[in-house]
Amino acid sequence: MKQLAFGDKTISRPIIQGGMGVGISLGNLAGAVAKEGGVGIISTAQIGFREPDFYDCPMDANIRAIPLEFQKARAIAPKGVIGFNIMVALNGYKECCEAAVLAGADVIISGAGLPTELPKYVEGSKTLIAPIVSSKKSASVILKLWHRKYKRTADFLVIEGPMAGGHLGFSKESMEEYLENGYDDYYENEIRDIIAVVREYEDRYQHKIPVFVAGGMGQYEDLERMRSLGADGIQVATRFVTTKECDAPEAYKERYLDSKRDDIKIVSSPVGMPGRAIVNFFMEQVLEGKKFPPKRCLNCLKKCNPAEIPYCISQRLIMAASGQVEQGLLFCGANAYQEQELTTVGEVMRELCGENR
Ligand SMILES: Cc1cc2nc3c(=O)[nH]c(=O)nc-3n(C[C@H](O)[C@H](O)[C@H](O)COP(=O)(O)O)c2cc1C
């Protein structure tokens, strides 16, 4: 495969491993992916959940865990491209970005809102930045804003489609439209339109802005199809969950392997955004309207009123990451049911790049 430049480094396989919070993509998975020539991404969402003082001062614990996980990944892939996924919707966004830069992150990828201030937080560093967008409109808005305000553009860009896991950047209505009318006809046009917007900024800044498409990408054919639309690579998350190197507990990986197509549903997260998850015992109760008032607030989301939500998203993601797979929230991509057995990062990377045919 052709090498792709990432700042002063290169990747030998055009694969970004998508950030997975809480506790699913930490230093071990990110390091393994970077070692195999892709981009390894650590999620900062409640990254400090295993620190002893986490429940007293979650923010301090999270900031402290950022360099620790980064060093873990760096020890596995001394020359690899390693970075962080930092969600705009979370409290402490600025502090997490600054800690990531200080740790030596090669890249920061930000979604769950538009990362309007991100260029400011990486100024003077070598950390590359990429927004995650789901529509032509959001691509245009963020690139125009960075151009006007900071006289710079994205170093690369991630397009996240409706087959992805975790929170989705679509309204419930547009999700239904895409899923009913077929991905190919609807979303591929959006991908082409977003790439056309990116090309304008490539011309303006006279440098390449690699584009990676995320959401349901699991096979070499997906990579080829996205390349035929003009993308440079793919961002993949779900396929890496069932690898030996993934930071999730074994019970979490087993739950993925046991899941059937019908177990995977679009659910509403407590703050109203649609998300995709495995319907386990906990989620069945939520879907029936049961409420789980939070005992304490971990102050995670900027827009959350603990008095009004059906459950605390941080608490349920932490439960899942601690192995309580029937009581926790298990985010997953639309194709999670296809995973058949525990594998390795190297094997997934080779499959995604069509190397073992
Ligand atoms: C378990 C899980 C957790 C995720 N957590 C995050 C997150 O913390 N931040 C984020 O921007 N995206 C998150 N995502 C989305 C992924 O980074 C990725 O873009 C998407 O899932 C790609 O689709 P795929 O899973 O079908 O490969 C998560 C996805 C999964 C499956």
The ligand as a MOL file (V3000), in Angstrom:
LIG
                    3D

  0  0  0     0  0            999 V3000
M  V30 BEGIN CTAB
M  V30 COUNTS 31 33 0 0 0
M  V30 BEGIN ATOM
M  V30 1 C -17.9000 1.2870 21.5980 0
M  V30 2 C -17.7860 2.5520 20.7980 0
M  V30 3 C -17.4530 3.7310 21.4330 0
M  V30 4 C -17.3030 4.9040 20.7010 0
M  V30 5 N -16.8940 6.0460 21.3400 0
M  V30 6 C -16.6530 7.1660 20.6240 0
M  V30 7 C -16.1150 8.3170 21.2650 0
M  V30 8 O -15.7890 8.2910 22.4610 0
M  V30 9 N -15.9420 9.4280 20.5000 0
M  V30 10 C -16.2600 9.4630 19.1630 0
M  V30 11 O -16.0900 10.5000 18.5230 0
M  V30 12 N -16.7270 8.3720 18.5330 0
M  V30 13 C -16.9170 7.2330 19.2270 0
M  V30 14 N -17.3530 6.1050 18.5680 0
M  V30 15 C -17.4600 6.1250 17.0970 0
M  V30 16 C -16.2030 5.5290 16.4440 0
M  V30 17 O -15.0610 6.2800 16.7190 0
M  V30 18 C -16.2800 5.3530 14.9150 0
M  V30 19 O -16.2100 6.5300 14.2030 0
M  V30 20 C -17.4790 4.5830 14.4220 0
M  V30 21 O -17.9370 3.6510 15.3480 0
M  V30 22 C -17.1040 3.8890 13.1250 0
M  V30 23 O -18.0080 2.9230 12.7400 0
M  V30 24 P -17.7540 1.3600 12.9970 0
M  V30 25 O -17.8050 1.1770 14.4480 0
M  V30 26 O -18.8830 0.7190 12.2630 0
M  V30 27 O -16.4150 1.0080 12.4190 0
M  V30 28 C -17.5260 4.9140 19.2980 0
M  V30 29 C -17.8920 3.7130 18.6620 0
M  V30 30 C -18.0070 2.5390 19.3910 0
M  V30 31 C -18.3550 1.2700 18.6620 0
M  V30 END ATOM
M  V30 BEGIN BOND
M  V30 1 1 1 2
M  V30 2 1 2 3
M  V30 3 2 2 30
M  V30 4 2 3 4
M  V30 5 1 4 5
M  V30 6 1 4 28
M  V30 7 2 5 6
M  V30 8 1 6 7
M  V30 9 1 6 13
M  V30 10 2 7 8
M  V30 11 1 7 9
M  V30 12 1 9 10
M  V30 13 2 10 11
M  V30 14 1 10 12
M  V30 15 2 12 13
M  V30 16 1 13 14
M  V30 17 1 14 15
M  V30 18 1 14 28
M  V30 19 1 15 16
M  V30 20 1 16 17
M  V30 21 1 16 18
M  V30 22 1 18 19
M  V30 23 1 18 20
M  V30 24 1 20 21
M  V30 25 1 20 22
M  V30 26 1 22 23
M  V30 27 1 23 24
M  V30 28 2 24 25
M  V30 29 1 24 26
M  V30 30 1 24 27
M  V30 31 2 28 29
M  V30 32 1 29 30
M  V30 33 1 30 31
M  V30 END BOND
M  V30 END CTAB
M  END
